[in-house]
Amino acid sequence: MPKAATLLERNNVSIAETPAPGPPSPREVVLHMRLAPINPADLLIIAGNYAIGIDLPAPLGAEGVGIVTEAGAETNFAPGDLVLPLVRGCWMQHWRLPATSVVKVPPGLSLTAAATLRINPATARRLLLMVPLTTGDFVIQNAANSMVGRCVARLAAGLGLRCCSVVRRIDSLLPCEGEIVVEDGPDLAARVTAATHGAPIRLALDCVAGEASGRLAACLARGGTLTVFGHLSGAPCSIPSTLLTARDLQVRGFSLRPAEAGATPAQLTNFYRDLAAALGSYTPPVAATYRLRDLHAALRHAAAPGRAGKVMLDLSAS
Ligand SMILES: NC(=O)c1ccc[n+]([C@@H]2O[C@H](COP(=O)([O-])OP(=O)(O)OC[C@H]3O[C@@H](n4cnc5c(N)ncnc54)[C@H](OP(=O)(O)O)[C@@H]3O)[C@@H](O)[C@H]2O)c1
């Protein structure tokens, strides 16, 4: 994760005035964006460290929630609909885009829950469904107090799975029912074995990379899968080759947007409806909300160590 100072030295983030988007074509919608979080991926893009090359300058904002102000005649949307954009660029106040690039917000969500549904909860659900698991199987994850981690724990319980959560500080999360929490460290595998009474673990979810990948892989049973979906340590994955060969482990990567590339708008609408239902009342804690004109302060806050909760941008305030 880039340090705040490095982030601001390297970036040249500016707020651009763009012309009013103009009326939608028959298959477009115009949105007034309301609320958007700052995600780790946004910080990586700004710092030039995002895995998939994105040429700057580019619109930023991995996710958010907006309200339809105008809808083309051939769309299923109407003014007043709350929607989630599926494409990057949510740090925008007014936006004209294809109707296939948005889905309706499932009913009953708060604005904060809606603005943060698109990326982390969806990632957690798809990560859990990538590998066939059966009721009672264990999944292990690191950075478990992250938003993805909290969603993994909730969704795993809903799927009948057991969750072992690895964190840097044991007091940094309030466990979900049935969740086992273990502090990271060199003897992680031994402590996980003790905490899970030696239950075989078939899936490990790694968003830290570096040496943490090897520690998590060492917790897997023979034939288990380590899925790497983040790079919080900033270091390349380090996994002892003997561990891979002796246990016949699979290592794979995951990225949300490519993973859902083949889905139709109807499938995505159903996916987010089911996801919201599975998460129930979960809403991530909010560290602070900034106006768009205070973007630099918001970015510093989002990159600061020890931040508790999401940093949000209120896009409806000038
Ligand atoms: N591949 C994808 O499609 C995809 C999609 C969504 C998210 N992600 C990734 O998932 C990860 C979590 O995202 P998020 O938005 O849920 O995060 P978040 O809520 O902002 O939380 C960040 C977490 O990272 C932990 N952390 C930071 N640096 C760490 C390190 N070096 N070692 C261990 N833990 C560290 C922090 O723990 P402390 O409390 O200990 O500081 C905190 O719990 C990120 O890497 C993100 O890029 C990937």
Ligand as a Chemical Component Dictionary entry (heavy atoms), coordinates in Angstrom:
data_LIG
# 
_chem_comp.id                   LIG 
_chem_comp.type                 NON-POLYMER 
_chem_comp.pdbx_formal_charge   0 
_chem_comp.three_letter_code    LIG 
# 
loop_
_chem_comp_atom.comp_id 
_chem_comp_atom.atom_id 
_chem_comp_atom.alt_atom_id 
_chem_comp_atom.type_symbol 
_chem_comp_atom.charge 
_chem_comp_atom.model_Cartn_x 
_chem_comp_atom.model_Cartn_y 
_chem_comp_atom.model_Cartn_z 
_chem_comp_atom.pdbx_ordinal 
LIG N1  N1  N 0  -8.624  -8.498 -7.108 1  
LIG C1  C1  C 0  -9.734  -7.813 -6.964 2  
LIG O1  O1  O 0  -10.591 -7.772 -7.857 3  
LIG C2  C2  C 0  -9.969  -7.078 -5.680 4  
LIG C3  C3  C 0  -11.220 -6.520 -5.408 5  
LIG C4  C4  C 0  -11.423 -5.876 -4.183 6  
LIG C5  C5  C 0  -10.370 -5.748 -3.289 7  
LIG N2  N2  N 1  -9.161  -6.275 -3.604 8  
LIG C6  C6  C 0  -8.043  -6.179 -2.668 9  
LIG O2  O2  O 0  -8.480  -6.630 -1.411 10 
LIG C7  C7  C 0  -7.690  -6.008 -0.405 11 
LIG C8  C8  C 0  -8.573  -5.461 0.698  12 
LIG O3  O3  O 0  -9.343  -4.390 0.168  13 
LIG P1  P1  P 0  -10.368 -3.615 1.126  14 
LIG O4  O4  O 0  -10.953 -2.474 0.389  15 
LIG O5  O5  O -1 -11.264 -4.614 1.740  16 
LIG O6  O6  O 0  -9.349  -3.090 2.242  17 
LIG P2  P2  P 0  -9.639  -2.111 3.460  18 
LIG O7  O7  O 0  -11.009 -2.305 3.998  19 
LIG O8  O8  O 0  -9.205  -0.756 3.049  20 
LIG O9  O9  O 0  -8.641  -2.673 4.575  21 
LIG C9  C9  C 0  -7.268  -2.705 4.339  22 
LIG C10 C10 C 0  -6.708  -3.764 5.253  23 
LIG O10 O10 O 0  -5.397  -4.076 4.860  24 
LIG C11 C11 C 0  -4.660  -4.425 5.994  25 
LIG N3  N3  N 0  -3.271  -4.253 5.596  26 
LIG C12 C12 C 0  -2.703  -3.179 5.005  27 
LIG N4  N4  N 0  -1.419  -3.431 4.735  28 
LIG C13 C13 C 0  -1.176  -4.692 5.160  29 
LIG C14 C14 C 0  -0.025  -5.516 5.166  30 
LIG N5  N5  N 0  1.152   -5.103 4.669  31 
LIG N6  N6  N 0  -0.130  -6.754 5.721  32 
LIG C15 C15 C 0  -1.301  -7.191 6.209  33 
LIG N7  N7  N 0  -2.421  -6.446 6.232  34 
LIG C16 C16 C 0  -2.359  -5.213 5.709  35 
LIG C17 C17 C 0  -5.161  -3.491 7.068  36 
LIG O11 O11 O 0  -4.998  -4.143 8.288  37 
LIG P3  P3  P 0  -4.472  -3.409 9.637  38 
LIG O12 O12 O 0  -5.723  -3.072 10.403 39 
LIG O13 O13 O 0  -3.664  -4.483 10.285 40 
LIG O14 O14 O 0  -3.684  -2.192 9.222  41 
LIG C18 C18 C 0  -6.650  -3.430 6.706  42 
LIG O15 O15 O 0  -7.353  -4.458 7.318  43 
LIG C19 C19 C 0  -6.834  -4.957 -1.107 44 
LIG O16 O16 O 0  -5.581  -5.519 -1.373 45 
LIG C20 C20 C 0  -7.575  -4.759 -2.414 46 
LIG O17 O17 O 0  -6.727  -4.290 -3.447 47 
LIG C21 C21 C 0  -8.941  -6.930 -4.776 48 
# 
loop_
_chem_comp_bond.comp_id 
_chem_comp_bond.atom_id_1 
_chem_comp_bond.atom_id_2 
_chem_comp_bond.value_order 
_chem_comp_bond.pdbx_ordinal 
LIG N1  C1  SING 1  
LIG C1  O1  DOUB 2  
LIG C1  C2  SING 3  
LIG C2  C3  SING 4  
LIG C2  C21 DOUB 5  
LIG C3  C4  DOUB 6  
LIG C4  C5  SING 7  
LIG C5  N2  DOUB 8  
LIG N2  C6  SING 9  
LIG N2  C21 SING 10 
LIG C6  O2  SING 11 
LIG C6  C20 SING 12 
LIG O2  C7  SING 13 
LIG C7  C8  SING 14 
LIG C7  C19 SING 15 
LIG C8  O3  SING 16 
LIG O3  P1  SING 17 
LIG P1  O4  DOUB 18 
LIG P1  O5  SING 19 
LIG P1  O6  SING 20 
LIG O6  P2  SING 21 
LIG P2  O7  DOUB 22 
LIG P2  O8  SING 23 
LIG P2  O9  SING 24 
LIG O9  C9  SING 25 
LIG C9  C10 SING 26 
LIG C10 O10 SING 27 
LIG C10 C18 SING 28 
LIG O10 C11 SING 29 
LIG C11 N3  SING 30 
LIG C11 C17 SING 31 
LIG N3  C12 SING 32 
LIG N3  C16 SING 33 
LIG C12 N4  DOUB 34 
LIG N4  C13 SING 35 
LIG C13 C14 SING 36 
LIG C13 C16 DOUB 37 
LIG C14 N5  SING 38 
LIG C14 N6  DOUB 39 
LIG N6  C15 SING 40 
LIG C15 N7  DOUB 41 
LIG N7  C16 SING 42 
LIG C17 O11 SING 43 
LIG C17 C18 SING 44 
LIG O11 P3  SING 45 
LIG P3  O12 DOUB 46 
LIG P3  O13 SING 47 
LIG P3  O14 SING 48 
LIG C18 O15 SING 49 
LIG C19 O16 SING 50 
LIG C19 C20 SING 51 
LIG C20 O17 SING 52 
# 
